[in-house]
């Protein structure tokens, strides 16, 4: 973990003074930036956020050997497994997304992951037989939830991985911390490509060109809220000379087509007006935009397979999309 106080400029643009602390969480860079704070004021805020995010990883990550997720995956096919309220809430939310997307978002995708990880490493397409075999071991319908007893069981030896919603949940928990600890400071949280902007400030979120390193395609400007982003150039893998997204279509077992990135703005992090971008991306642009258009204050930028953007902004949205000017 790295901490510093920043008073200098980046890319020729002078930045406001801020306390910054960085880490690496859930396999992505994470950062807390507390504007106007020195180390004495900013460090406790950053440490509280990172402590909570580490707790979420320890308790719910698929890859942590002693997490509740790992415990359920080891035991739930042979017996009912007791879980706590927090795990139960995340699992029920995941199941709601599964039903909402018609199975496109499914936390039992685990059998496909090593196949595509090997394909990315070898740069060779997996066999159709391996894909079919993996798909046969997937299905949230095999996950039984007894909410009254707070217990989980599998009717087939599936594995659950709630990584698709955990980054959003990290922001939900962090927002509560900021309300308690940082009433006087604007705070920017980053977790991979996701951003939570807390407090009054002119916030900006740059959307990068997926095919040109370092080039900004445009930016979303807003007065506060959260940006959730899925895929993007850093997550592409090249197989047999072609670029593929890391997001999988669980109906076919192959990466979703004609997709580069999705950045979604929500005016708040409340559960009734917030959906992780991973859930929206697997729905496809038309369905995702249709759902977002019914949610007050949202905006979204969808980049297709060629990098061309489609923009959605609801009438009450506080976010504005501005395409970068071309330099000749």
C-alpha positions as CSV (number, residue, x, y, z in Angstrom):
1,X,0.0,0.0,0.0
2,X,1.3,3.4,-1.0
3,X,0.3,6.8,0.5
4,X,1.3,10.3,-0.4
5,X,0.1,13.9,-0.4
6,X,-0.3,15.3,-3.9
7,X,0.2,19.0,-4.6
8,X,1.5,18.8,-8.2
9,X,-0.1,18.7,-11.6
10,X,-0.7,15.9,-14.0
11,X,-0.7,16.1,-17.9
12,X,-0.2,19.9,-17.6
13,X,-3.3,20.4,-15.6
14,X,-3.0,21.7,-12.0
15,X,-4.7,19.5,-9.5
16,X,-6.2,20.6,-6.2
17,X,-4.2,19.5,-3.1
18,X,-5.2,16.0,-2.0
19,X,-4.1,13.1,0.2
20,X,-3.8,10.0,-1.8
21,X,-3.4,6.3,-0.8
22,X,-3.2,3.5,-3.3
23,X,-3.4,-0.3,-3.1
24,X,-4.1,-3.4,-5.2
25,X,-7.5,-5.0,-4.4
26,X,-9.5,-7.7,-6.3
27,X,-6.7,-7.9,-8.8
28,X,-7.1,-4.2,-9.8
29,X,-5.5,-0.9,-8.8
30,X,-7.4,0.9,-6.0
31,X,-7.1,4.5,-4.8
32,X,-8.6,6.9,-2.2
33,X,-8.1,10.6,-3.0
34,X,-9.2,13.0,-0.2
35,X,-9.3,16.6,-1.6
36,X,-8.2,19.4,0.7
37,X,-6.9,17.0,3.4
38,X,-3.4,16.6,4.8
39,X,-2.0,13.3,6.0
40,X,-3.5,13.7,9.5
41,X,-7.0,14.1,8.1
42,X,-6.8,11.9,5.0
43,X,-5.0,8.9,6.2
44,X,-7.7,7.6,8.6
45,X,-10.3,7.9,5.9
46,X,-8.3,6.0,3.3
47,X,-7.3,3.3,5.8
48,X,-10.9,2.8,6.9
49,X,-12.0,2.3,3.3
50,X,-9.2,-0.1,2.4
51,X,-9.7,-2.0,5.6
52,X,-13.4,-2.5,4.7
53,X,-12.5,-3.5,1.1
54,X,-10.0,-6.1,2.4
55,X,-12.7,-7.5,4.7
56,X,-15.1,-7.9,1.8
57,X,-12.4,-9.8,-0.2
58,X,-11.5,-12.0,2.8
59,X,-15.2,-12.8,3.5
60,X,-16.6,-13.2,0.0
61,X,-13.9,-13.7,-2.7
62,X,-13.9,-16.8,-4.8
63,X,-10.2,-17.1,-4.6
64,X,-9.8,-16.7,-0.8
65,X,-9.4,-20.2,0.7
66,X,-11.2,-19.3,3.9
67,X,-13.9,-17.0,2.7
68,X,-17.6,-17.9,3.1
69,X,-17.8,-18.4,-0.7
70,X,-15.1,-21.0,-0.6
71,X,-16.7,-22.7,2.4
72,X,-20.1,-22.9,0.6
73,X,-18.4,-24.1,-2.6
74,X,-16.7,-27.0,-0.7
75,X,-19.7,-28.2,1.3
76,X,-23.0,-27.1,-0.3
77,X,-23.4,-30.0,-2.7
78,X,-23.5,-32.5,0.1
79,X,-25.2,-30.5,2.8
80,X,-27.0,-27.3,3.8
81,X,-24.4,-24.7,4.7
82,X,-25.1,-21.9,7.2
83,X,-24.2,-18.4,6.1
84,X,-24.4,-14.9,7.7
85,X,-26.9,-12.1,6.8
86,X,-24.4,-10.3,4.6
87,X,-23.5,-13.3,2.5
88,X,-27.2,-14.1,2.2
89,X,-28.0,-10.6,1.0
90,X,-25.3,-10.7,-1.7
91,X,-26.3,-14.2,-2.8
92,X,-30.0,-13.2,-3.1
93,X,-29.0,-10.1,-5.0
94,X,-27.0,-12.2,-7.4
95,X,-29.9,-14.5,-7.9
96,X,-32.2,-11.5,-8.6
97,X,-29.8,-10.4,-11.4
98,X,-29.7,-13.9,-12.8
99,X,-33.5,-13.8,-13.2
100,X,-33.6,-10.2,-14.4
101,X,-31.1,-11.0,-17.2
102,X,-32.7,-14.3,-18.2
103,X,-29.6,-16.2,-17.1
104,X,-27.1,-13.9,-18.9
105,X,-25.6,-13.0,-15.5
106,X,-24.8,-16.2,-13.6
107,X,-22.5,-16.5,-10.6
108,X,-21.9,-20.2,-11.4
109,X,-19.7,-19.5,-14.4
110,X,-16.6,-20.9,-12.7
111,X,-16.0,-23.9,-15.1
112,X,-15.6,-21.5,-18.1
113,X,-13.0,-19.3,-16.4
114,X,-9.9,-21.7,-16.5
115,X,-10.7,-22.6,-20.1
116,X,-10.6,-19.0,-21.3
117,X,-7.6,-18.2,-19.0
118,X,-5.7,-21.0,-20.8
119,X,-6.9,-19.7,-24.2
120,X,-5.6,-16.2,-23.4
121,X,-2.3,-17.7,-22.3
122,X,-1.8,-20.0,-25.3
123,X,-3.6,-17.6,-27.7
124,X,-5.5,-20.6,-29.0
125,X,-9.3,-21.0,-29.1
126,X,-10.7,-23.6,-26.8
127,X,-12.4,-26.7,-28.3
128,X,-16.2,-26.7,-28.6
129,X,-16.2,-29.9,-26.6
130,X,-14.5,-28.2,-23.6
131,X,-17.0,-25.3,-23.8
132,X,-20.0,-27.6,-23.9
133,X,-18.7,-29.6,-21.0
134,X,-18.2,-26.4,-19.0
135,X,-21.6,-25.1,-19.8
136,X,-23.1,-28.4,-18.5
137,X,-21.7,-27.5,-15.0
138,X,-23.2,-24.0,-14.9
139,X,-26.6,-22.8,-13.7
140,X,-27.9,-20.7,-10.8
141,X,-31.0,-22.8,-10.8
142,X,-28.9,-25.4,-9.0
143,X,-28.4,-23.0,-6.1
144,X,-31.0,-23.3,-3.3
145,X,-31.4,-20.5,-0.8
146,X,-33.3,-21.0,2.5
147,X,-33.7,-17.4,3.7
148,X,-35.4,-18.2,6.9
149,X,-32.7,-20.6,8.1
150,X,-29.9,-18.6,6.4
151,X,-28.7,-21.7,4.6
152,X,-27.5,-22.6,1.1
153,X,-27.3,-25.9,-0.8
154,X,-26.5,-27.0,-4.4
155,X,-28.4,-29.7,-6.2
156,X,-25.5,-30.1,-8.6
157,X,-21.7,-29.6,-8.0
158,X,-21.6,-26.0,-9.1
159,X,-19.3,-23.2,-7.8
160,X,-20.4,-19.7,-7.1
161,X,-18.3,-16.6,-7.7
162,X,-19.9,-13.2,-6.8
163,X,-17.0,-11.1,-8.1
164,X,-19.3,-9.4,-10.6
165,X,-21.1,-7.5,-7.8
166,X,-18.4,-7.2,-5.2
167,X,-16.8,-4.1,-6.6
168,X,-20.1,-2.3,-6.5
169,X,-20.7,-3.6,-3.0
170,X,-17.3,-2.1,-2.0
171,X,-18.6,1.3,-3.0
172,X,-21.9,0.7,-1.1
173,X,-19.9,0.0,2.1
174,X,-17.4,2.8,1.4
175,X,-20.1,5.4,0.9
176,X,-21.3,4.7,4.5
177,X,-17.8,5.2,5.8
178,X,-17.4,8.5,4.0
179,X,-20.7,9.8,5.4
180,X,-19.4,9.2,8.9
181,X,-15.7,10.2,8.5
182,X,-15.5,12.7,5.6
183,X,-18.3,15.2,5.8
184,X,-16.0,18.1,5.1
185,X,-13.9,16.6,2.2
186,X,-14.7,15.7,-1.3
187,X,-13.4,12.1,-1.8
188,X,-12.7,10.1,-5.0
189,X,-12.6,6.4,-4.8
190,X,-11.2,4.2,-7.6
191,X,-11.5,0.4,-7.9
192,X,-10.3,-0.7,-11.3
193,X,-12.3,1.3,-13.8
194,X,-15.0,2.2,-11.3
195,X,-15.2,5.5,-9.6
196,X,-17.2,6.9,-6.6
197,X,-17.3,10.7,-6.3
198,X,-18.4,11.9,-2.9
199,X,-19.0,15.5,-2.0
200,X,-19.4,18.7,-4.0
201,X,-16.9,19.1,-6.8
202,X,-16.8,19.2,-10.6
203,X,-16.0,15.6,-11.2
204,X,-14.8,14.1,-14.5
205,X,-14.5,10.5,-15.7
206,X,-12.4,10.0,-18.8
207,X,-13.5,7.1,-21.2
208,X,-10.4,5.8,-23.0
209,X,-10.2,4.7,-26.6
210,X,-10.1,0.9,-26.5
211,X,-7.8,0.7,-29.5
212,X,-5.4,3.6,-28.9
213,X,-3.3,3.5,-25.7
214,X,-3.4,6.7,-23.8
215,X,-6.0,8.3,-26.0
216,X,-9.1,9.7,-24.3
217,X,-12.3,9.2,-26.4
218,X,-14.4,11.5,-24.2
219,X,-15.4,12.3,-20.7
220,X,-18.5,12.2,-18.4
221,X,-18.8,15.3,-16.2
222,X,-21.0,15.3,-13.2
223,X,-21.6,16.7,-9.7
224,X,-21.4,13.5,-7.7
225,X,-22.3,9.9,-7.9
226,X,-20.7,6.7,-9.1
227,X,-19.4,5.4,-12.4
228,X,-19.3,1.6,-13.0
229,X,-17.3,0.4,-16.0
230,X,-17.0,-3.1,-17.5
231,X,-14.2,-4.4,-19.8
232,X,-12.2,-1.8,-21.6
233,X,-8.9,-2.0,-23.4
234,X,-6.9,-3.4,-20.5
235,X,-9.1,-6.5,-20.3
236,X,-8.9,-7.5,-24.0
237,X,-7.2,-10.8,-24.8
238,X,-5.8,-11.7,-28.1
239,X,-6.5,-15.2,-29.5
240,X,-5.4,-16.3,-32.9
241,X,-4.9,-12.7,-33.9
242,X,-8.3,-11.4,-32.8
243,X,-9.2,-9.4,-29.7
244,X,-11.9,-10.7,-27.3
245,X,-13.6,-9.2,-24.3
246,X,-13.1,-10.9,-20.9
247,X,-16.9,-10.9,-20.4
248,X,-18.5,-14.2,-21.4
249,X,-21.9,-14.9,-22.9
250,X,-23.1,-17.8,-20.7
251,X,-25.5,-19.0,-23.3
252,X,-22.8,-19.8,-25.8
253,X,-19.7,-20.0,-23.5
254,X,-17.8,-17.5,-25.7
255,X,-16.9,-13.9,-25.1
256,X,-19.7,-11.4,-25.8
257,X,-19.6,-10.0,-29.3
258,X,-19.4,-6.4,-30.6
259,X,-18.4,-5.0,-27.3
260,X,-15.5,-2.9,-26.0
261,X,-16.7,-1.0,-22.9
262,X,-19.6,0.2,-20.9
263,X,-19.4,3.1,-18.5
264,X,-22.6,3.8,-16.5
265,X,-23.3,6.8,-14.3
266,X,-25.6,6.6,-11.3
267,X,-26.4,9.7,-9.2
268,X,-26.2,7.6,-6.0
269,X,-25.2,4.2,-4.7
270,X,-28.5,3.3,-3.2
271,X,-29.5,-0.3,-3.9
272,X,-32.8,0.7,-5.5
273,X,-31.1,2.8,-8.2
274,X,-27.8,1.0,-8.8
275,X,-26.9,-2.0,-11.0
276,X,-23.3,-3.3,-11.5
277,X,-22.1,-2.7,-15.1
278,X,-21.2,-6.4,-15.4
279,X,-24.9,-7.2,-15.1
280,X,-25.8,-4.6,-17.7
281,X,-23.1,-5.5,-20.2
282,X,-24.2,-9.1,-20.6
283,X,-27.8,-7.9,-21.3
284,X,-26.6,-6.2,-24.6
285,X,-26.9,-2.5,-25.4
286,X,-30.6,-2.3,-26.2
287,X,-31.8,-4.1,-23.1
288,X,-29.3,-2.3,-20.9
289,X,-30.2,1.1,-22.2
290,X,-33.9,0.3,-21.9
291,X,-33.5,-0.6,-18.3
292,X,-31.3,2.4,-17.5
293,X,-33.7,4.8,-19.2
294,X,-36.3,3.9,-16.6
295,X,-33.9,4.8,-13.7
296,X,-33.9,8.4,-12.7
297,X,-30.7,10.4,-13.3
298,X,-28.6,7.8,-15.1
299,X,-26.3,8.1,-18.1
300,X,-24.2,5.6,-20.0
301,X,-21.6,5.3,-22.8
302,X,-21.5,2.0,-24.7
303,X,-18.5,1.3,-27.0
304,X,-19.1,-1.4,-29.6
305,X,-16.5,-3.8,-31.0
306,X,-15.0,-1.1,-33.3
307,X,-14.8,1.5,-30.5
308,X,-17.8,3.6,-31.7
309,X,-19.9,5.0,-28.9
310,X,-23.6,5.1,-28.2
311,X,-24.7,7.5,-25.5
312,X,-27.7,7.4,-23.2
313,X,-28.7,10.3,-20.9
314,X,-32.0,10.4,-19.1
315,X,-33.8,13.8,-18.8
316,X,-32.9,14.2,-15.1
317,X,-29.3,13.0,-15.4
318,X,-26.6,15.1,-13.8
319,X,-23.9,13.7,-16.1
320,X,-22.9,15.2,-19.4
321,X,-21.0,13.4,-22.1
322,X,-18.3,15.4,-24.0
323,X,-16.4,13.8,-26.8
324,X,-12.7,14.6,-27.0
325,X,-11.7,17.1,-29.6
326,X,-9.5,15.7,-32.4
327,X,-6.0,17.1,-32.6
328,X,-4.5,17.5,-36.1
